[in-house]
Amino acid sequence: MPSKFLIVIAGPTAVGKTELCIKIAKFYKAEVVSADSRQFYKEMEIGTAKPTVEEMSGVTHHFINNISIHDDYDVGQYEKEALNCIANIHQHSDIAILTGGSGLFIKAVCEGFDTLPKVSEEVRTNLIHSFKKKGIEALQEALKEKDLEYYNSVDLNNPQRLMRALEVIEFTGKPFSSFRKGEKKLRPFIAVKIMLNRDREELYDRINKRMDWMLAQGLLEEATHLYPLKHLNALQTVGYQEVFNFLEGVCDWDETIRFLKQNSRRYAKRQLTWFRKDKEFTWFHPDELDKIIEFIGKRVKTNIS
């Protein structure tokens, strides 16, 4: 039985993961490993709501600003690097904390990720252009035709997941589902999984206010600076795509703000749908710090004894 622990703190965007993680990290004198795939990128600052130096309060964080949007980086690479990072933390501490809203990246660390073939940048770029021109419905129809098995299981409203499957299919000539074995891998630690959530009205209000904050901090200026690179995979995400559409004259500014908030709420809904599939998570409100620490304490003590 492993004697090291990974405290997983997951949840939708704007739920309050950062604040809670800092408190728990201080309580256990632990380091934090980010599983927020959008916060990896150095160039994407405002639109990814990265924790500030003040918010991190001296707690060591890993995988924030660690790569460039120009880098070819995927969940398989993250799995290897994150596991190595956690192993290093466990050399001097029994507890490490993994936190974020990217369910696939959390799953990769806790259970392993099926190895997928590398695809050419040309294939990926062509799919992004097709998505821009024809919309998500074209991606959905293409996947339905080429891999019905994966079509029936994937989040059909997530263009990145659809494009990832289609690029593998196009590059290899094999169904994406054929690469998905889903075998759980043994880990040298015990994962204690905590899911944060709020009442829908409360969560949506926080999301709307976060978008107002991002706009006040200069999201328009940041996205304008990144616009020439809008074809890159890292920028196919909520918060930037809406502003890119504004810059292209697709919608006016009032519509842009409405879409920013609407699509962020939809993103949170998709995150919650993903995490509900994992029955190992225990759910808490972010304000229940004492209950969460008590829960962690019992899990750690039980497994040690």
Buried (B, 14 or more C-beta within 10 A) or exposed (E): EEEBBBBBBBBBBBBBBBBBBBBBBEBBEBBBBBBBBBBBBBBBBBBBBBBEEEEBEEBEBBBBBBBBBEBEBBBBBBBEBBBEBBEEBBEEBBBBBBBBBBBBBBBBBBBBBBEBEEBEEEBBBBBBEBBBEEEBEBBBEBBEEBBEEBBEEBBBBBBBBBBBBBBBBBBBEEBBBBBBEEEEEEBEBBBBBBBBBBEEEEBBEBBBEBBEEBBEBBBBEBBBEBBEEBEBBBBBBBBBBBBBBBEEEEBEEEEBBBBBBBBBBBBBBBBBEBBEEBEEBBEBBBEBBEEBBEBBEEBBEEBEE
